[in-house]
Amino acid sequence: MSRTPQAAKPNPRAKIFELLDENRIMSVATVRPDGWPQATMVGYVHDDLTLYFAVARTSQKLANIKREPKISIALGHETADRLRGLSMAADVAEVTDLAEIARLNALILERYPEQRVFAPREASAAVLRARPRVISIIDLPKSPGQPELVEVGADATVHRIRNNAADRAGDSDQGRNAAGGDRVIVNYVRPSSDEYRPGAPL
Protein backbone atom coordinates (compact mmCIF):
# COMPACT_ATOMS: atom_id res chain seq x y z
CA MET A 1 0.00 0.00 0.00
CA SER A 2 1.46 3.37 -0.97
CA ARG A 3 2.15 5.90 1.75
CA THR A 4 1.36 9.57 1.26
CA PRO A 5 4.62 11.52 1.52
CA GLN A 6 4.82 13.94 4.44
CA ALA A 7 5.06 17.62 3.64
CA ALA A 8 8.52 19.07 4.22
CA LYS A 9 8.89 21.19 7.34
CA PRO A 10 9.09 24.90 6.60
CA ASN A 11 12.46 26.61 6.88
CA PRO A 12 12.91 27.47 10.58
CA ARG A 13 14.80 30.69 9.73
CA ALA A 14 11.79 31.98 7.81
CA LYS A 15 9.49 31.16 10.74
CA ILE A 16 11.83 32.91 13.21
CA PHE A 17 11.89 36.07 11.06
CA GLU A 18 8.10 35.95 10.77
CA LEU A 19 7.71 35.78 14.55
CA LEU A 20 10.30 38.50 15.18
CA ASP A 21 8.60 40.80 12.68
CA GLU A 22 5.07 40.40 14.02
CA ASN A 23 6.00 41.31 17.62
CA ARG A 24 7.27 44.65 18.92
CA ILE A 25 8.33 43.95 22.50
CA MET A 26 10.08 41.06 24.22
CA SER A 27 10.83 39.91 27.75
CA VAL A 28 14.52 39.82 28.71
CA ALA A 29 15.40 37.65 31.70
CA THR A 30 18.64 38.25 33.62
CA VAL A 31 19.91 37.12 37.02
CA ARG A 32 20.30 39.54 39.91
CA PRO A 33 23.32 39.38 42.28
CA ASP A 34 21.07 37.84 44.95
CA GLY A 35 20.18 34.97 42.59
CA TRP A 36 16.63 36.08 41.82
CA PRO A 37 15.69 36.15 38.12
CA GLN A 38 14.59 39.49 36.70
CA ALA A 39 12.37 39.77 33.62
CA THR A 40 11.90 43.12 31.87
CA MET A 41 9.90 44.12 28.79
CA VAL A 42 11.87 46.02 26.12
CA GLY A 43 11.40 47.07 22.52
CA TYR A 44 13.76 45.53 19.97
CA VAL A 45 14.88 45.40 16.38
CA HIS A 46 16.60 42.50 14.66
CA ASP A 47 19.21 42.23 11.94
CA ASP A 48 19.03 38.68 10.63
CA LEU A 49 18.92 36.56 13.83
CA THR A 50 20.69 39.11 16.02
CA LEU A 51 18.44 41.17 18.30
CA TYR A 52 19.20 44.68 19.56
CA PHE A 53 17.65 46.55 22.46
CA ALA A 54 18.50 49.56 24.64
CA VAL A 55 18.59 49.86 28.42
CA ALA A 56 19.36 52.71 30.79
CA ARG A 57 22.90 52.70 32.14
CA THR A 58 21.46 53.07 35.64
CA SER A 59 19.20 50.01 35.25
CA GLN A 60 19.49 46.84 37.30
CA LYS A 61 19.26 44.71 34.16
CA LEU A 62 22.41 46.29 32.70
CA ALA A 63 24.25 45.60 35.95
CA ASN A 64 23.00 42.01 35.78
CA ILE A 65 24.16 41.63 32.17
CA LYS A 66 27.62 43.04 32.90
CA ARG A 67 28.03 40.40 35.58
CA GLU A 68 26.46 37.54 33.58
CA PRO A 69 26.03 38.05 29.81
CA LYS A 70 23.84 34.97 29.31
CA ILE A 71 20.17 35.90 29.03
CA SER A 72 16.82 34.41 28.09
CA ILE A 73 14.38 36.14 25.75
CA ALA A 74 10.70 35.41 25.14
CA LEU A 75 8.12 37.02 22.89
CA GLY A 76 4.82 36.04 21.38
CA HIS A 77 1.07 36.37 21.30
CA GLU A 78 -2.16 34.42 21.01
CA THR A 79 -4.48 34.26 18.03
CA ALA A 80 -7.98 32.82 17.86
CA ASP A 81 -6.69 29.27 17.38
CA ARG A 82 -2.90 29.32 17.82
CA LEU A 83 -0.06 30.23 20.15
CA ARG A 84 2.76 31.99 18.27
CA GLY A 85 6.10 33.15 19.59
CA LEU A 86 9.60 32.10 20.47
CA SER A 87 12.05 31.94 23.33
CA MET A 88 15.81 31.82 23.19
CA ALA A 89 19.04 31.51 25.11
CA ALA A 90 21.39 34.28 23.99
CA ASP A 91 24.75 35.89 24.64
CA VAL A 92 24.59 39.66 25.01
CA ALA A 93 27.21 42.40 24.63
CA GLU A 94 27.17 46.18 24.44
CA VAL A 95 27.39 47.84 21.03
CA THR A 96 30.10 50.52 21.05
CA ASP A 97 30.74 51.04 17.33
CA LEU A 98 29.09 54.31 16.25
CA ALA A 99 28.55 53.11 12.68
CA GLU A 100 26.66 50.07 13.95
CA ILE A 101 24.51 52.26 16.20
CA ALA A 102 23.74 54.58 13.27
CA ARG A 103 22.63 51.56 11.22
CA LEU A 104 20.43 50.43 14.12
CA ASN A 105 18.84 53.87 14.36
CA ALA A 106 17.77 53.48 10.72
CA LEU A 107 16.21 50.10 11.58
CA ILE A 108 14.44 51.49 14.64
CA LEU A 109 13.03 54.41 12.63
CA GLU A 110 11.53 51.93 10.17
CA ARG A 111 10.10 49.70 12.93
CA TYR A 112 9.07 52.45 15.37
CA PRO A 113 8.42 55.61 13.30
CA GLU A 114 7.31 57.45 16.44
CA GLN A 115 10.77 57.07 18.03
CA ARG A 116 13.69 59.15 16.76
CA VAL A 117 16.67 57.34 18.28
CA PHE A 118 17.43 53.90 19.65
CA ALA A 119 17.35 54.72 23.35
CA PRO A 120 15.08 54.38 26.38
CA ARG A 121 13.62 57.42 28.13
CA GLU A 122 16.78 58.03 30.16
CA ALA A 123 19.45 60.25 28.59
CA SER A 124 22.28 57.77 29.19
CA ALA A 125 21.64 54.42 27.51
CA ALA A 126 23.47 51.28 26.46
CA VAL A 127 22.63 49.54 23.18
CA LEU A 128 22.90 45.77 23.55
CA ARG A 129 23.35 43.02 20.97
CA ALA A 130 21.85 39.60 21.71
CA ARG A 131 23.09 36.64 19.64
CA PRO A 132 20.96 33.53 20.13
CA ARG A 133 22.41 30.07 20.71
CA VAL A 134 19.19 28.06 20.98
CA ILE A 135 15.73 29.17 19.83
CA SER A 136 12.43 27.50 20.68
CA ILE A 137 9.89 28.22 17.92
CA ILE A 138 6.26 28.18 19.05
CA ASP A 139 3.56 28.05 16.39
CA LEU A 140 1.07 25.59 17.79
CA PRO A 141 -2.66 24.99 17.79
CA LYS A 142 -4.29 25.21 21.20
CA SER A 143 -3.83 21.52 21.80
CA PRO A 144 -0.95 19.32 23.00
CA GLY A 145 2.22 19.82 20.99
CA GLN A 146 5.91 20.63 21.20
CA PRO A 147 7.85 23.69 20.03
CA GLU A 148 10.57 23.26 17.43
CA LEU A 149 14.09 23.68 18.81
CA VAL A 150 16.98 24.98 16.73
CA GLU A 151 20.61 25.73 17.46
CA VAL A 152 22.21 28.84 15.93
CA GLY A 153 25.79 28.66 14.66
CA ALA A 154 28.42 31.41 14.76
CA ASP A 155 27.65 32.13 11.09
CA ALA A 156 23.90 32.47 11.91
CA THR A 157 23.10 29.08 10.37
CA VAL A 158 20.21 27.24 11.97
CA HIS A 159 20.24 23.53 12.80
CA ARG A 160 17.28 21.61 14.17
CA ILE A 161 17.91 19.91 17.51
CA ARG A 162 16.81 16.30 17.71
CA ASN A 163 14.05 15.62 20.20
CA ASN A 164 15.66 12.42 21.45
CA ALA A 165 18.02 13.28 24.31
CA ALA A 166 19.61 9.84 24.12
CA ASP A 167 20.58 10.40 20.49
CA ARG A 168 22.15 13.74 21.35
CA ALA A 169 24.16 12.21 24.19
CA GLY A 170 26.27 10.36 21.65
CA ASP A 171 27.26 13.49 19.71
CA SER A 172 31.03 13.99 19.52
CA ASP A 173 30.57 17.71 20.21
CA GLN A 174 28.52 17.16 23.36
CA GLY A 175 29.12 20.11 25.66
CA ARG A 176 29.89 22.47 22.77
CA ASN A 177 27.46 24.45 20.67
CA ALA A 178 27.54 25.31 16.97
CA ALA A 179 29.12 28.66 17.76
CA GLY A 180 32.05 26.98 19.49
CA GLY A 181 31.07 27.94 23.04
CA ASP A 182 29.59 26.00 25.93
CA ARG A 183 26.51 24.08 24.84
CA VAL A 184 23.08 25.17 26.01
CA ILE A 185 21.82 21.95 27.58
CA VAL A 186 18.25 21.14 26.54
CA ASN A 187 16.43 18.56 28.63
CA TYR A 188 13.04 17.40 27.41
CA VAL A 189 10.54 16.81 30.20
CA ARG A 190 7.78 14.44 29.18
CA PRO A 191 4.42 15.25 30.78
CA SER A 192 2.57 12.79 32.93
CA SER A 193 -0.86 11.57 31.94
CA ASP A 194 -2.29 13.91 34.59
CA GLU A 195 -2.21 17.17 32.62
CA TYR A 196 -2.18 20.35 34.67
CA ARG A 197 -4.33 22.05 32.02
CA PRO A 198 -6.08 19.76 29.53
CA GLY A 199 -5.42 20.80 25.96
CA ALA A 200 -2.42 23.00 26.75
CA PRO A 201 0.76 22.71 24.67
CA LEU A 202 3.30 20.39 26.23
C-alpha positions in Angstrom: 0.0 0.0 0.0 1.5 3.4 -1.0 2.2 5.9 1.8 1.4 9.6 1.3 4.6 11.5 1.5 4.8 13.9 4.4 5.1 17.6 3.6 8.5 19.1 4.2 8.9 21.2 7.3 9.1 24.9 6.6 12.5 26.6 6.9 12.9 27.5 10.6 14.8 30.7 9.7 11.8 32.0 7.8 9.5 31.2 10.7 11.8 32.9 13.2 11.9 36.1 11.1 8.1 36.0 10.8 7.7 35.8 14.5 10.3 38.5 15.2 8.6 40.8 12.7 5.1 40.4 14.0 6.0 41.3 17.6 7.3 44.6 18.9 8.3 43.9 22.5 10.1 41.1 24.2 10.8 39.9 27.7 14.5 39.8 28.7 15.4 37.6 31.7 18.6 38.3 33.6 19.9 37.1 37.0 20.3 39.5 39.9 23.3 39.4 42.3 21.1 37.8 45.0 20.2 35.0 42.6 16.6 36.1 41.8 15.7 36.1 38.1 14.6 39.5 36.7 12.4 39.8 33.6 11.9 43.1 31.9 9.9 44.1 28.8 11.9 46.0 26.1 11.4 47.1 22.5 13.8 45.5 20.0 14.9 45.4 16.4 16.6 42.5 14.7 19.2 42.2 11.9 19.0 38.7 10.6 18.9 36.6 13.8 20.7 39.1 16.0 18.4 41.2 18.3 19.2 44.7 19.6 17.7 46.6 22.5 18.5 49.6 24.6 18.6 49.9 28.4 19.4 52.7 30.8 22.9 52.7 32.1 21.5 53.1 35.6 19.2 50.0 35.3 19.5 46.8 37.3 19.3 44.7 34.2 22.4 46.3 32.7 24.3 45.6 36.0 23.0 42.0 35.8 24.2 41.6 32.2 27.6 43.0 32.9 28.0 40.4 35.6 26.5 37.5 33.6 26.0 38.0 29.8 23.8 35.0 29.3 20.2 35.9 29.0 16.8 34.4 28.1 14.4 36.1 25.7 10.7 35.4 25.1 8.1 37.0 22.9 4.8 36.0 21.4 1.1 36.4 21.3 -2.2 34.4 21.0 -4.5 34.3 18.0 -8.0 32.8 17.9 -6.7 29.3 17.4 -2.9 29.3 17.8 -0.1 30.2 20.1 2.8 32.0 18.3 6.1 33.1 19.6 9.6 32.1 20.5 12.0 31.9 23.3 15.8 31.8 23.2 19.0 31.5 25.1 21.4 34.3 24.0 24.8 35.9 24.6 24.6 39.7 25.0 27.2 42.4 24.6 27.2 46.2 24.4 27.4 47.8 21.0 30.1 50.5 21.0 30.7 51.0 17.3 29.1 54.3 16.2 28.5 53.1 12.7 26.7 50.1 14.0 24.5 52.3 16.2 23.7 54.6 13.3 22.6 51.6 11.2 20.4 50.4 14.1 18.8 53.9 14.4 17.8 53.5 10.7 16.2 50.1 11.6 14.4 51.5 14.6 13.0 54.4 12.6 11.5 51.9 10.2 10.1 49.7 12.9 9.1 52.4 15.4 8.4 55.6 13.3 7.3 57.4 16.4 10.8 57.1 18.0 13.7 59.2 16.8 16.7 57.3 18.3 17.4 53.9 19.6 17.4 54.7 23.4 15.1 54.4 26.4 13.6 57.4 28.1 16.8 58.0 30.2 19.4 60.2 28.6 22.3 57.8 29.2 21.6 54.4 27.5 23.5 51.3 26.5 22.6 49.5 23.2 22.9 45.8 23.5 23.4 43.0 21.0 21.9 39.6 21.7 23.1 36.6 19.6 21.0 33.5 20.1 22.4 30.1 20.7 19.2 28.1 21.0 15.7 29.2 19.8 12.4 27.5 20.7 9.9 28.2 17.9 6.3 28.2 19.1 3.6 28.1 16.4 1.1 25.6 17.8 -2.7 25.0 17.8 -4.3 25.2 21.2 -3.8 21.5 21.8 -1.0 19.3 23.0 2.2 19.8 21.0 5.9 20.6 21.2 7.8 23.7 20.0 10.6 23.3 17.4 14.1 23.7 18.8 17.0 25.0 16.7 20.6 25.7 17.5 22.2 28.8 15.9 25.8 28.7 14.7 28.4 31.4 14.8 27.6 32.1 11.1 23.9 32.5 11.9 23.1 29.1 10.4 20.2 27.2 12.0 20.2 23.5 12.8 17.3 21.6 14.2 17.9 19.9 17.5 16.8 16.3 17.7 14.0 15.6 20.2 15.7 12.4 21.4 18.0 13.3 24.3 19.6 9.8 24.1 20.6 10.4 20.5 22.1 13.7 21.3 24.2 12.2 24.2 26.3 10.4 21.6 27.3 13.5 19.7 31.0 14.0 19.5 30.6 17.7 20.2 28.5 17.2 23.4 29.1 20.1 25.7 29.9 22.5 22.8 27.5 24.5 20.7 27.5 25.3 17.0 29.1 28.7 17.8 32.0 27.0 19.5 31.1 27.9 23.0 29.6 26.0 25.9 26.5 24.1 24.8 23.1 25.2 26.0 21.8 22.0 27.6 18.3 21.1 26.5 16.4 18.6 28.6 13.0 17.4 27.4 10.5 16.8 30.2 7.8 14.4 29.2 4.4 15.2 30.8 2.6 12.8 32.9 -0.9 11.6 31.9 -2.3 13.9 34.6 -2.2 17.2 32.6 -2.2 20.4 34.7 -4.3 22.0 32.0 -6.1 19.8 29.5 -5.4 20.8 26.0 -2.4 23.0 26.8 0.8 22.7 24.7 3.3 20.4 26.2 
